[in-house]
C-alpha cells in the first residue's frame, strides 16, 4: 500500500490537497514505506 500511495504522490494525484503532507496526514502508518519508495525512485524532493 505504501508503494502505491508513493507512486500516486509522484504522479501528482494529491497535488490539489498538498501531496505528500496530505497523504501522511491521512495514513501516518505508511510514512516509513512511502519515504523509502520515494527515496528509491530518486524523488526525495517530495518528502517534507
Secondary structure as UniProt FT lines:
FT   HELIX           2..11
FT   TURN            12..14
FT   HELIX           15..17
FT   TURN            18..19
FT   HELIX           20..26
FT   HELIX           28..30
FT   HELIX           31..40
FT   TURN            41..42
FT   HELIX           44..46
//
